[in-house]
């Protein structure tokens, strides 16, 4: 499968949910992946840049060192 823009679970999509939507995402290798559940959803801005609890822009609850908990 080769998509023009991004792929989400094997389906081609024009963009990932970077800054809007119920579930926020980041992109890696042209694939959309969900942010960690402990990342706070930020309207109009990037919520995370990876899948781990240490890649959140802001934490939904608390931060313990580099990780959101």
C-alpha positions as CSV (number, residue, x, y, z in Angstrom):
1,X,0.0,0.0,0.0
2,X,1.3,3.4,-0.9
3,X,-0.6,6.5,0.0
4,X,-0.2,10.0,-1.4
5,X,-0.2,11.7,2.1
6,X,-0.7,9.5,5.2
7,X,-2.0,6.1,6.2
8,X,-4.1,5.2,9.2
9,X,-4.4,1.5,10.0
10,X,-4.0,0.7,6.3
11,X,-6.4,3.3,5.0
12,X,-5.1,6.3,3.0
13,X,-6.0,9.7,4.6
14,X,-5.2,13.3,3.6
15,X,-3.8,14.2,7.0
16,X,-3.4,12.9,10.6
17,X,-5.3,14.4,13.5
18,X,-2.4,16.6,14.6
19,X,-4.3,19.6,15.9
20,X,-8.0,18.6,16.1
21,X,-10.3,15.7,16.7
22,X,-11.1,13.4,19.6
23,X,-8.0,11.4,19.3
24,X,-4.7,13.2,18.6
25,X,-2.0,11.7,16.4
26,X,1.6,12.1,15.3
27,X,3.1,10.9,12.0
28,X,6.0,8.6,11.5
29,X,7.1,7.2,8.2
30,X,3.8,8.4,6.6
31,X,1.7,6.5,9.1
32,X,-0.7,8.2,11.7
33,X,-0.3,6.9,15.2
34,X,-2.2,7.9,18.4
35,X,-0.7,10.0,21.1
36,X,-0.3,8.5,24.5
37,X,-3.5,8.7,26.6
38,X,-1.7,10.8,29.3
39,X,-1.1,13.6,26.7
40,X,-3.4,16.6,27.1
41,X,-5.4,17.4,23.9
42,X,-4.4,20.9,22.9
43,X,-6.9,22.6,20.5
44,X,-5.1,24.1,17.4
45,X,-1.7,22.8,18.4
46,X,0.4,19.6,18.4
47,X,-0.4,17.3,21.3
48,X,2.6,14.9,21.0
49,X,5.6,14.0,18.8
50,X,5.7,10.3,19.6
51,X,3.9,7.4,21.2
52,X,5.4,7.5,24.7
53,X,4.3,9.3,27.8
54,X,7.5,11.3,27.5
55,X,6.6,12.8,24.1
56,X,3.6,14.9,25.2
57,X,3.5,18.7,24.6
58,X,1.6,19.0,27.9
59,X,0.4,16.4,30.4
60,X,-3.3,15.7,31.0
61,X,-2.7,15.1,34.6
62,X,0.8,15.2,36.2
63,X,4.5,15.0,35.1
64,X,6.9,12.7,36.8
65,X,10.3,13.6,35.4
66,X,10.0,13.4,31.6
67,X,6.8,11.2,31.7
68,X,3.2,12.1,32.0
69,X,1.3,10.1,34.5
